[in-house]
């Protein structure tokens, strides 16, 4: 029996410490969540907790944001504006 290779995402998900709580991204309640950030204001700090599914989606969105674009950007030529005389 061969073991399946563990992917980077699975390693990252396993590194978090989980507790029972509410996910801020989805409607699920009393599931395993981990702290992923906070919202700070003059009144204080509100911790944000997310479930494993939402943490995985956040990590993938982060990875996609760092990927280079599928196509190269090209410079659009700019033409000088013609000023009409009165």
BELHU-V164740 format. One record per pair of residues at least 6 apart in sequence whose C-alpha atoms are under 8 Angstrom apart, sorted by the first residue. I is the first residue (numbers start at 1). GAP is how many residues later the second one is. D is the distance in Angstrom with one decimal. If there is no record, write none. Layout:
# BELHU-V164740
[[I & GAP & D] [I & GAP & D]]
This chain:
# BELHU-V164740
[[9 & 47 & 7.1] [9 & 50 & 7.8] [13 & 39 & 7.0] [13 & 42 & 7.5] [13 & 43 & 7.1] [16 & 18 & 6.6] [17 & 17 & 6.0] [18 & 14 & 5.6] [18 & 15 & 5.2] [18 & 16 & 4.8] [19 & 12 & 7.7] [19 & 13 & 5.1] [19 & 14 & 5.5] [19 & 15 & 6.5] [20 & 10 & 5.4] [20 & 11 & 5.1] [20 & 12 & 4.6] [20 & 13 & 6.0] [21 & 8 & 6.3] [21 & 9 & 4.6] [21 & 10 & 5.6] [21 & 11 & 6.3] [21 & 12 & 5.8] [21 & 28 & 7.6] [22 & 6 & 6.4] [22 & 7 & 4.5] [22 & 8 & 5.6] [22 & 9 & 6.5] [22 & 11 & 6.8] [22 & 27 & 6.8] [22 & 28 & 7.3] [22 & 29 & 7.8] [23 & 6 & 6.6] [23 & 8 & 7.8] [23 & 10 & 6.4] [23 & 25 & 7.8] [23 & 26 & 5.4] [23 & 27 & 4.4] [23 & 28 & 5.5] [24 & 24 & 6.3] [24 & 25 & 5.9] [24 & 26 & 5.8] [25 & 25 & 6.6] [25 & 29 & 6.8] [26 & 28 & 7.6] [31 & 20 & 7.0] [32 & 19 & 5.9] [32 & 20 & 7.3] [33 & 16 & 5.7] [33 & 17 & 5.0] [33 & 18 & 4.3] [33 & 19 & 6.6] [34 & 15 & 5.2] [34 & 16 & 5.6] [34 & 17 & 6.5] [34 & 18 & 7.8] [35 & 12 & 6.8] [35 & 13 & 5.7] [35 & 14 & 4.3] [35 & 15 & 6.5] [36 & 11 & 7.9] [36 & 12 & 5.8] [36 & 13 & 5.6] [36 & 14 & 6.5] [36 & 19 & 7.8] [37 & 10 & 6.1] [37 & 11 & 5.2] [37 & 12 & 7.3] [38 & 7 & 6.5] [38 & 8 & 5.4] [38 & 9 & 4.2] [38 & 10 & 5.1] [39 & 6 & 5.7] [39 & 7 & 5.1] [39 & 8 & 6.4] [39 & 9 & 7.3] [40 & 6 & 6.3]]
